């Protein structure tokens, strides 16, 4: 069983930056593709970004492409989400997720992930 713990959320003004971290433990991390999702109040969970096991391939939602960067450090069992040029629309709880070891759909689908963190709140003021 993989355990994921997010950190780094907080309150920031529009245009500012934050870096989220996701620390993994309790299972194999290096061979798992990882992703960030987010969920605003009263909204459905939304895909943000994904990264393959080696970190050599990334994919972003159109809403964050060019502003956010996903990365990973397998030696530290940690995934990061660097968020720049933040907008009020980015306000949400951000979740880290580990992708299933076998899959046939695309990384944007929440059902592709079998382990989730508890989330970290990001609030962007106008």
Protein Blocks (a to p, Z undefined) as FASTA:
>chain_A
ZZdddehiacddehiacddddddehiafklpccddddddehiacddfbdcdfkopaccdd
fklgojaccdddfknopacdddehiafklgccdddddddfbdcbdfklmklpcbdcebja
ddddZZ
